[in-house]
């Protein structure tokens, strides 16, 4: 019985993994790329270019852009990443020595003497424990990989299969994506199609504006961070700028993740003055992004309070991990649209003081809004 239940549990895990790798992941990636590339497809439609030919041009443009980016940017990022890996132990020891010097000039020495503790020993123990933890973690990962080669290959094959499926999903979304709302509307009774159409339209606008706007904002932040760090002479400016661009996809939490390694590198390589310059550059970037870039690109499309954004990101991350952090806000925006429309229709439906004609006017007004 135990063996049967164990095999059944492993079978369920395998089925869920296959569902994620083969269905959900390619669908989500294809949907994101669809909203990013749909403006180009609509532009080709206005130019009377056949849909299939327009999609082929888009594919060739994307492949050319990625090839150019890899050829021009990848060598610099590779060299900076390699140098960072090689120099990280030196930076870490410099940071430890700086902490020792700081403690020598502080009153903590008296505190450690009262408790019969030598802070040099404390720091040495902490450093040794950290190094041991890192070494054990690497050993465990290596052991897991060596003993789980089959599962690792299966996982890698699933990811590669997902990446191969994405272009096909994207092609059919670009080619027939406009037909999907009409298909959904035919499922509902004729009296409900007008309201459902307004809901689908609002959901489409929310997702489109968020994905396109957030990607553009992230690119702007990464570019400004890279230029600013190059101006002040911070090492690994391109690598940190790329990290800032990637993490800025997640509002509020992303910039905090990006600034942490930059602050460590600044304080170790340039001291407090470099850290001050980094803070000035980061403040300027955040002010420009918050006052000029985001209002122009994002507008008030989502209309979500910053506190709500933080709670949504934390909750989605705790429940679903990194995918939850990335997809939490779009999902919240869709749920918000459904709740708003449902509540508005509920008020109209059960307002006994309104006439039928006025109800129809209010419903149309909701859809137009």
C-alpha positions in Angstrom: 0.0 0.0 0.0 2.8 2.4 0.9 4.6 1.7 -2.4 1.3 2.2 -4.3 0.6 5.5 -2.6 4.2 6.7 -3.2 4.1 5.8 -6.9 0.7 7.5 -7.2 2.1 10.6 -5.5 5.1 10.6 -7.8 2.8 10.2 -10.8 0.7 13.2 -9.7 3.8 15.3 -9.4 5.0 14.2 -12.8 1.6 15.0 -14.4 1.5 18.5 -12.8 5.1 19.1 -14.0 4.1 18.0 -17.5 1.1 20.3 -17.4 3.3 23.3 -16.4 6.1 22.6 -18.8 4.0 21.7 -21.9 0.8 23.7 -21.5 1.0 26.6 -18.9 4.5 27.9 -19.5 4.4 28.1 -23.3 0.9 29.6 -23.1 2.0 32.3 -20.7 5.2 33.1 -22.6 3.3 33.1 -25.9 0.6 35.5 -24.4 3.3 37.9 -23.1 5.1 38.0 -26.5 1.7 38.4 -28.2 0.9 41.6 -26.4 4.4 42.9 -27.0 4.3 42.2 -30.7 0.6 42.8 -31.5 1.2 46.5 -32.2 3.5 45.6 -35.0 1.0 43.1 -36.4 -1.7 45.8 -36.4 0.6 48.2 -38.1 1.2 45.7 -40.9 -2.5 45.2 -41.2 -3.0 48.9 -41.7 -0.3 48.8 -44.4 -2.4 46.1 -46.2 0.4 43.5 -45.7 -1.0 39.9 -45.5 -1.1 38.6 -42.0 1.2 35.6 -42.5 3.8 37.8 -44.2 3.6 40.4 -41.5 4.2 37.7 -38.8 7.2 36.4 -40.8 8.6 39.9 -40.9 8.1 40.2 -37.1 9.9 36.9 -36.5 12.8 37.9 -38.7 13.0 41.3 -36.9 13.0 39.6 -33.5 15.7 37.1 -34.5 17.8 39.9 -36.0 17.4 42.0 -32.8 18.4 39.1 -30.5 21.3 38.2 -32.7 22.6 41.8 -32.7 22.1 42.1 -28.9 24.0 38.9 -28.3 26.9 39.8 -30.6 27.3 43.4 -29.3 26.3 43.0 -25.6 27.0 39.4 -24.6 30.8 39.6 -24.6 30.8 42.6 -22.2 28.3 40.9 -19.9 30.2 37.6 -20.0 33.5 39.4 -19.1 32.0 41.4 -16.3 30.2 38.4 -14.8 33.4 36.3 -15.0 35.4 39.1 -13.3 32.7 39.5 -10.6 32.8 35.8 -9.8 36.6 35.8 -9.6 36.9 39.0 -7.6 33.9 38.3 -5.2 36.1 36.6 -2.5 38.4 39.6 -2.5 35.5 42.0 -2.2 34.0 39.9 0.6 37.3 39.9 2.6 37.6 43.6 2.1 34.1 44.1 3.4 35.0 41.9 6.5 38.2 44.0 7.1 36.1 47.2 6.8 33.7 45.9 9.4 36.7 45.0 11.7 38.1 48.6 11.3 34.6 50.0 12.0 34.3 48.0 15.2 37.8 49.0 16.3 36.6 52.6 16.2 33.3 52.0 17.9 32.1 51.4 21.4 31.2 47.8 20.6 34.6 46.7 21.8 33.7 47.5 25.4 30.4 45.5 24.9 32.3 42.4 23.7 34.8 42.7 26.5 31.9 42.8 29.1 30.5 39.5 27.6 34.0 38.0 27.2 33.8 38.0 23.4 36.5 39.0 21.0 34.8 40.6 18.0 37.6 39.4 15.7 36.7 35.9 16.7 33.0 36.6 16.2 33.6 37.9 12.7 36.0 35.0 11.9 33.3 32.5 13.1 30.7 34.2 11.0 32.9 34.2 7.9 33.8 30.6 8.5 30.2 29.6 8.9 29.2 31.5 5.8 31.9 29.9 3.7 31.0 26.4 5.1 27.4 27.0 4.3 28.2 28.0 0.8 30.5 25.0 0.4 27.9 22.6 1.7 25.2 24.1 -0.5 27.3 23.7 -3.6 28.2 20.2 -2.5 24.5 19.4 -2.0 23.6 20.8 -5.4 26.4 18.8 -7.0 25.2 15.7 -5.3 21.6 16.3 -6.3 22.7 16.8 -9.9 24.9 13.7 -9.9 22.3 11.5 -8.3 19.4 13.0 -10.2 20.7 13.1 -13.7 17.6 11.6 -15.1 15.3 14.1 -13.4 17.6 17.0 -14.4 17.6 15.9 -18.1 13.8 15.5 -17.9 13.4 19.0 -16.5 15.8 20.5 -19.1 14.0 18.6 -21.9 10.6 20.0 -20.7 12.0 23.6 -20.7 13.5 23.2 -24.1 10.2 21.7 -25.4 8.4 24.7 -23.9 10.7 27.1 -25.7 10.2 25.2 -29.0 6.4 25.4 -28.6 6.3 29.1 -27.9 6.9 30.3 -31.5 4.0 28.1 -32.7 1.7 29.4 -29.9 2.7 33.0 -30.7 2.1 32.5 -34.5 -1.5 31.3 -34.0 -2.1 34.1 -31.4 -0.9 36.7 -33.9 -2.8 35.1 -36.8 -6.1 34.4 -35.1 -5.9 36.1 -31.7 -8.6 38.7 -32.7 -11.1 35.9 -33.2 -10.9 34.7 -29.6 -13.2 37.3 -28.1 -15.9 36.6 -30.7 -15.6 32.8 -30.0 -16.0 33.5 -26.3 -19.0 35.8 -26.9 -20.8 33.1 -28.8 -20.8 30.9 -25.7 -23.0 33.4 -23.8 -26.7 34.1 -24.4 -27.4 37.1 -26.8 -28.6 39.3 -23.9 -25.3 38.9 -22.1 -22.9 39.4 -25.0 -22.8 43.2 -24.8 -21.8 43.2 -21.1 -19.3 40.3 -21.6 -17.8 42.1 -24.6 -17.2 45.2 -22.5 -15.5 43.1 -19.8 -13.3 41.3 -22.3 -12.3 44.6 -23.8 -11.4 46.1 -20.5 -9.4 43.0 -19.5 -7.5 43.1 -22.8 -6.7 46.8 -22.3 -5.5 46.1 -18.8 -3.1 43.3 -19.7 -1.9 45.0 -22.9 -1.1 48.3 -21.2 0.6 46.6 -18.2 2.8 44.2 -20.2 3.9 46.7 -22.9 4.3 49.6 -20.4 6.2 47.6 -17.8 8.7 46.3 -20.4 9.3 49.8 -21.7 9.7 51.2 -18.2 12.2 48.4 -17.3 14.3 49.1 -20.5 14.4 52.8 -19.6 15.4 52.1 -16.0 18.2 49.7 -17.1 19.5 52.1 -19.7 19.5 55.1 -17.2 21.2 53.0 -14.5 23.9 51.8 -16.8 24.6 55.3 -18.1 24.6 56.7 -14.6 27.0 54.1 -13.2 29.3 54.5 -16.1 29.5 58.2 -15.5 30.4 57.8 -11.8 32.9 55.0 -12.7 31.2 52.1 -10.8 32.6 48.7 -11.7 30.3 46.2 -13.4 28.0 49.0 -14.5 26.6 47.0 -17.5 25.9 43.9 -15.4 24.2 45.9 -12.7 22.2 47.8 -15.3 21.0 44.5 -16.9 20.1 43.3 -13.4 18.1 46.5 -12.7 16.3 46.1 -16.1 15.3 42.5 -15.4 14.2 43.1 -11.8 12.3 46.3 -12.6 9.7 44.1 -14.2 8.4 43.7 -10.7 7.4 47.2 -9.3 8.7 48.4 -6.0 10.4 45.1 -5.0 12.5 44.9 -8.1 14.6 48.1 -7.6 15.3 47.0 -4.0 16.7 43.7 -5.3 18.9 45.5 -7.9 20.3 48.2 -5.6 21.6 45.7 -3.0 24.6 44.2 -5.0 25.3 47.6 -6.4 25.7 49.1 -2.9 28.0 46.3 -1.8 30.2 46.7 -4.9 30.2 50.5 -4.4 31.2 50.4 -0.7 34.0 47.9 -1.3 35.5 49.3 -4.5 35.1 53.1 -3.9 34.2 53.5 -0.2 31.6 55.8 1.2 32.1 58.5 -1.5 31.2 56.0 -4.2 28.2 54.8 -2.2 27.1 58.4 -2.0 27.4 58.8 -5.8 25.5 55.6 -6.3 22.7 56.9 -4.1 22.6 60.1 -6.1 22.3 58.3 -9.4 19.7 55.9 -8.1 17.6 58.7 -6.6 17.7 60.6 -10.0 16.7 57.4 -11.8 13.8 56.8 -9.5 12.6 60.4 -9.7 12.8 60.4 -13.5 11.0 57.1 -13.7 8.3 58.0 -11.2 7.6 61.6 -12.4 8.1 61.4 -16.2 8.5 57.9 -17.6 5.9 55.8 -15.8 3.1 58.5 -16.1 3.8 58.8 -19.8 4.1 55.1 -20.6 1.8 53.4 -18.0 -0.6 56.3 -17.3 -3.3 55.2 -14.8 -4.1 52.1 -16.7 -4.1 49.8 -13.7 -5.1 52.3 -11.1 -3.8 50.2 -8.2 -2.6 51.8 -5.0 1.1 51.2 -4.2 0.1 49.5 -0.9 -2.1 47.1 -2.8 0.7 46.4 -5.2 3.1 45.5 -2.4 0.6 43.1 -0.7 -0.3 41.5 -4.0 3.3 40.9 -4.9 4.1 39.5 -1.4 1.0 37.2 -1.4 1.5 36.0 -4.9 5.2 35.3 -4.3 4.4 33.4 -1.1 1.8 31.2 -2.9 3.4 30.7 -6.3 7.0 31.8 -6.0 8.7 33.7 -8.8 5.9 33.2 -11.4 3.5 34.6 -8.8 5.6 37.7 -8.4 5.7 38.3 -12.1 2.1 37.4 -12.9 0.5 38.6 -9.7 -0.3 42.2 -10.8 -1.8 41.2 -14.2 -3.9 38.6 -12.4 -5.0 41.1 -9.8 -5.9 43.6 -12.6 -8.1 41.0 -14.3 -9.9 40.1 -11.1 -10.4 43.8 -10.4 -12.1 44.3 -13.8 -14.4 41.3 -13.2 -15.3 42.6 -9.7 -15.9 46.1 -10.8 -18.2 45.1 -13.7 -20.0 42.6 -11.6 -20.7 45.0 -8.8 -21.8 47.7 -11.2 -24.3 45.4 -12.9 -25.4 44.1 -9.5 -26.3 47.6 -8.4 -28.2 48.3 -11.6 -30.0 45.0 -11.6 -31.4 45.4 -8.0 -32.0 49.2 -8.0 -35.8 49.3 -7.9 -35.9 53.0 -8.5 -34.4 52.8 -12.0 -36.4 52.2 -15.2 -35.5 49.6 -17.7 -34.4 52.3 -20.2 -32.1 53.9 -17.6 -30.6 50.5 -16.8 -29.7 50.0 -20.4 -28.1 53.5 -20.5 -26.1 52.8 -17.3 -24.9 49.4 -18.7 -23.8 51.1 -21.9 -22.0 53.8 -19.8 -20.2 51.2 -17.9 -19.0 49.6 -21.1 -17.8 52.8 -22.5 -15.9 53.6 -19.3 
